[in-house]
């Protein structure tokens, strides 16, 4: 199989790991004395969450959920729940872990969905944010990087279900 053509490295492995460590330090400080419950939004956020929680210096719990609002590379504007939580979150300090906040539609859905389950607190950690694409204003409490409107992949984000295993983030050649 031919190696796919990639654009330039958008965010290097070192840049990502440095920022993940800083986010983990902030979470450790903000949740001192608590046991935060991390929820990764599959599939894209699993690598980010794995690196993040390894650096959080607190007892913590985790869960996974999956939603879809994309068909190929385009947002459908509709969010579908694919995999629900496996643990209750009522009364817990919850951190939703997202790979990228684009239009905000998916995150708005997730926040409404989680708030209905009455967590003690609810915050969002996102590796990437594209504010120029935002259709819904949603909070991101712990942000890795704000990026321009580019199709990016690697470090958990896919390109047609491939390239998630890249240790850096790249974009399509342009």
C-alpha positions as CSV (number, residue, x, y, z in Angstrom):
1,X,0.0,0.0,0.0
2,X,1.4,3.4,-0.9
3,X,2.1,5.9,1.8
4,X,-0.6,8.6,1.7
5,X,0.5,12.1,0.9
6,X,0.3,14.4,3.9
7,X,0.6,18.1,4.3
8,X,3.2,19.7,6.6
9,X,3.2,18.8,10.3
10,X,0.6,21.1,11.8
11,X,1.4,20.4,15.5
12,X,4.5,18.3,16.4
13,X,4.5,15.5,18.9
14,X,6.6,17.7,21.3
15,X,4.2,20.6,21.0
16,X,1.2,18.3,21.7
17,X,2.9,16.6,24.7
18,X,4.0,19.9,26.2
19,X,0.4,21.3,26.0
20,X,-1.2,18.1,27.3
21,X,1.2,18.3,30.3
22,X,0.1,21.9,31.0
23,X,-3.6,21.0,30.7
24,X,-3.1,18.1,33.1
25,X,-1.4,20.4,35.6
26,X,-4.3,22.8,35.5
27,X,-6.8,19.9,36.0
28,X,-4.7,18.6,38.9
29,X,-4.8,22.0,40.5
30,X,-8.5,22.7,39.8
31,X,-9.7,19.3,41.1
32,X,-7.4,19.0,44.1
33,X,-9.2,16.9,46.8
34,X,-11.7,15.6,44.2
35,X,-11.9,12.5,42.0
36,X,-12.7,13.8,38.5
37,X,-14.6,11.5,36.1
38,X,-13.2,11.8,32.5
39,X,-15.4,10.9,29.5
40,X,-13.7,10.5,26.2
41,X,-15.8,11.1,23.1
42,X,-14.9,8.2,20.7
43,X,-13.1,7.7,18.5
44,X,-11.0,10.8,18.1
45,X,-10.4,11.7,21.8
46,X,-9.0,8.4,23.1
47,X,-5.3,9.1,22.5
48,X,-5.6,12.6,23.9
49,X,-7.4,11.3,27.0
50,X,-4.9,8.5,27.5
51,X,-2.0,11.0,27.5
52,X,-4.0,13.5,29.6
53,X,-5.0,11.2,32.4
54,X,-1.6,9.7,32.8
55,X,-0.4,13.2,33.7
56,X,-3.2,14.1,36.1
57,X,-1.9,13.6,39.6
58,X,-5.2,12.7,41.3
59,X,-7.4,9.6,41.7
60,X,-9.8,9.6,38.7
61,X,-12.3,7.5,36.9
62,X,-13.2,7.3,33.2
63,X,-15.7,6.3,30.7
64,X,-16.3,6.4,27.0
65,X,-19.2,7.5,24.7
66,X,-19.6,7.8,21.0
67,X,-21.6,10.2,19.0
68,X,-21.7,11.1,15.3
69,X,-22.5,14.2,13.5
70,X,-20.4,13.8,10.4
71,X,-20.8,11.9,7.2
72,X,-17.3,11.7,5.6
73,X,-15.7,15.1,6.2
74,X,-18.9,17.2,6.4
75,X,-21.1,17.9,9.4
76,X,-24.7,16.7,9.0
77,X,-25.9,19.1,11.7
78,X,-27.6,16.2,13.5
79,X,-26.0,14.3,16.4
80,X,-26.6,10.6,16.8
81,X,-25.7,8.7,20.1
82,X,-23.8,5.6,19.1
83,X,-22.4,4.4,22.5
84,X,-23.9,5.6,25.8
85,X,-22.1,5.9,29.1
86,X,-21.6,2.8,31.1
87,X,-21.5,4.5,34.5
88,X,-23.9,7.0,36.2
89,X,-22.5,10.6,36.5
90,X,-25.0,12.1,38.9
91,X,-23.1,14.0,41.7
92,X,-19.7,13.5,40.0
93,X,-17.2,16.0,38.8
94,X,-17.2,15.3,35.0
95,X,-14.7,16.4,32.4
96,X,-15.8,15.7,28.8
97,X,-12.7,15.0,26.6
98,X,-13.0,16.0,23.0
99,X,-10.6,15.8,20.1
100,X,-11.8,18.9,18.3
101,X,-14.6,21.5,18.7
102,X,-15.6,22.5,15.2
103,X,-19.2,23.7,14.7
104,X,-20.1,23.2,18.4
105,X,-23.2,21.2,17.5
106,X,-21.8,17.9,18.9
107,X,-20.5,19.5,22.1
108,X,-23.8,21.4,22.7
109,X,-25.6,18.1,22.4
110,X,-23.1,16.4,24.8
111,X,-23.4,19.2,27.4
112,X,-27.2,19.1,27.3
113,X,-27.1,15.3,27.6
114,X,-24.7,15.4,30.6
115,X,-26.4,18.2,32.4
116,X,-29.7,16.2,32.4
117,X,-27.8,13.5,34.4
118,X,-27.1,16.1,37.1
119,X,-23.3,15.9,37.6
120,X,-21.8,18.0,40.5
121,X,-19.8,19.9,37.9
122,X,-19.2,19.6,34.1
123,X,-16.2,20.9,32.2
124,X,-14.7,20.3,28.8
125,X,-11.2,19.5,27.7
126,X,-10.6,19.8,24.0
127,X,-7.3,19.2,22.1
128,X,-8.3,21.5,19.2
129,X,-10.8,24.3,18.6
130,X,-11.8,25.9,15.3
131,X,-13.7,29.1,16.3
132,X,-14.1,30.2,12.7
133,X,-16.4,27.3,12.1
134,X,-18.5,27.7,15.3
135,X,-22.3,27.6,14.8
136,X,-23.0,27.1,18.5
137,X,-21.1,28.9,21.3
138,X,-20.0,26.3,23.7
139,X,-17.5,26.4,26.6
140,X,-14.1,24.8,26.4
141,X,-12.5,25.0,29.9
142,X,-9.2,23.3,29.0
143,X,-8.0,24.0,25.5
144,X,-5.0,22.5,23.8
145,X,-4.8,24.6,20.6
146,X,-6.9,27.0,18.7
147,X,-6.5,26.4,15.0
148,X,-7.5,27.8,11.6
149,X,-10.1,26.1,9.4
150,X,-8.1,23.2,8.0
151,X,-8.8,19.5,7.7
152,X,-6.4,18.0,10.3
153,X,-5.7,14.5,11.3
154,X,-3.4,12.4,13.4
155,X,-3.1,12.0,17.2
156,X,-6.5,10.3,17.3
157,X,-8.2,12.3,14.6
158,X,-8.8,10.3,11.5
159,X,-8.6,10.7,7.7
160,X,-11.2,8.3,6.5
161,X,-10.7,6.1,9.6
162,X,-6.9,6.0,9.0
163,X,-3.9,7.9,10.3
164,X,-5.2,8.1,13.9
165,X,-1.9,6.5,15.1
166,X,0.3,9.4,13.9
167,X,2.0,11.0,17.0
168,X,1.6,14.5,15.5
169,X,-1.2,16.4,13.7
170,X,-1.0,17.1,10.0
171,X,-3.3,18.3,7.3
172,X,-4.2,17.5,3.7
173,X,-1.6,18.7,1.3
174,X,-2.6,22.0,-0.2
